[in-house]
Amino acid sequence: MEQRYNIVVIGGGAAGFFAAITCKTHCPSASVIILEKSDKLLAKVKISGGGRCNVTHACFSPAQLSKNYPRGEKQLKKAFAVFNATDTVKWFEGRGVELKTEADGRMFPVTDNSQTIINCLMREINKHDIAVELHQPVVAIIKEATRFKLKLREHTVYADKVIIASGGSPKPEGFKWLEELGHKIEQPVPSLFTFNMPDEAIKSLMGVSVNNVGVRVLGTKLSNEGPLLITHWGMSGPAILKISAWGARILNDLNYNFRIQVNWLGSLNEDNARTMLLAETSVHPKRKIVNLETFQLPNRLYLFLLSKLGINPDTSLEELGKKNQNRLLNTLLNDEYKVEGKTTFKEEFVTCGGVSLDCVNMDTMESKACPGIYFAGEVLDIDGVTGGFNFQAAWTTGFIAGKSAAELHQFA
């Protein structure tokens, strides 16, 4: 018996679910199925945000929201005018899922449990009578006169329209089946990763975090400012993760071997820092350097830096001398570390690369190379920084793809 559907969605993740639900919302009579190659649905939703699910970010201006995407900023600005963070919040709250905003702008369900989001999406799938099949990798898509033939391992499925939400791939081979349909593929490379520093003693400070640090990759134009976390393998935190996202291709070309310069004082420059140090020295000349109050660094980090410089922590400010003042300021503002390798940020594997946006009509998410095929989520050459932005891209592209597939074509 021939299996035929109006719309087949490839991929049972956030983008695939959202596309399928949107299809049925806009065309209730359409027959829709989700094909997932693994044995798990919504796997990234489950583990995101430490199991709490970072649904989106409290950034409600499409123009501002789009600035958080190293790849796709220009195209998403237009897409966010259609469906953005405001719409995401309304969508979930309209289905009984209340969201909350944390101090850094990340938004989570008030339950702090990703299962809340999974349950909501599953309820919608069941409510709209959307079929789901696991263990169904699509081997090939063949365009026929009026429909698509999808070859699976053991059988064939026919579709009027296809939405591809199959996720990213760490290797170009993962996109070969899409390349064969005429799509240009941007080379996939890792994004959102932490820096490994196997030979650096600063790893002994694992767990220490600094609220505002400036980080620069030497020999490049890459720099960022924000919170930094010292880990048992090197450095992490938003300052590092944002550089890894914006510099994904550059750092890949460097084979993840480079030096970084750290300004532990954030936005302070040498003149500001020197003025502050001299002012405290003038008012409290007998104060020990270990008790310096001016720069407010975590104590373990500050002692580490003094030890690195060979400065006795019991030295008084007036005894420090100009040479050691210069050395201290230079280390606080221009501390250098060697990076040798990377580590995936938690379980949230993100790649940049995928189907080139030149191949996609971003108004509809429809393929220019193969009309009738639509794209959503990480299969596209779109990726955001950490903080809920990758999920927002999934909801947005999934919504537009689902709406377009359902509305713009008559089904045979």
Secondary structure, 3 states (H helix, E strand, C coil): CCEEEEEEEECCCHHHHHHHHHHHHHCCCCCEEEECCCCCCCHHHHHHHHHCCCCEECCCCHHHHHCCCCECHHHHHHHHCCCCHHHHHHHHHCCCCCEEECCCCEEEECCCCHHHHHHHHHHHHHHCCCEEECCCCEEEEEECCCCEEEEECCCEEEEEEEEECCCCCCCHHHHHHHHCCCCCEEEEEEECEEEECCCCHHHHHCCCEEEEEEEEECCCCCEEEEEEEECCCEEECHHHHHHHHHCHHHHHHCCCEEEEEEECCCCCCHHHHHHHHHHHHHHCCCCEHHHCCCCCCCHHHHHHHHHHHCCCCCCEHHHCHHHHHHHHHHHHHHEEEEEECEEECCCCCEEEEEECHHHEECCCCEECCCCCEEECHHHECCECCCCCHHHHHHHHHHHHHHHHHHHCCCCC
